[in-house]
């Protein structure tokens, strides 16, 4: 199984907005995916700074997503 299809590494699409665990120095914690490949290109929503992160590094830095099960009120 390759890294791109590994269940541990989430899949990303261009234009998707992701939230990081730590805020960027500008204060924003949301980024827009601009490139998908061996590494992922990101643009800060707050200041426009562009960075590239390896998929595994990005997966480690992402804010945990809530699943549909935990988001539903009971």
Helices and strands as residue ranges (DSSP letters): G 3-5, E 17-19, E 30-36, E 39-44, E 50-54, H 55-61, H 68-71
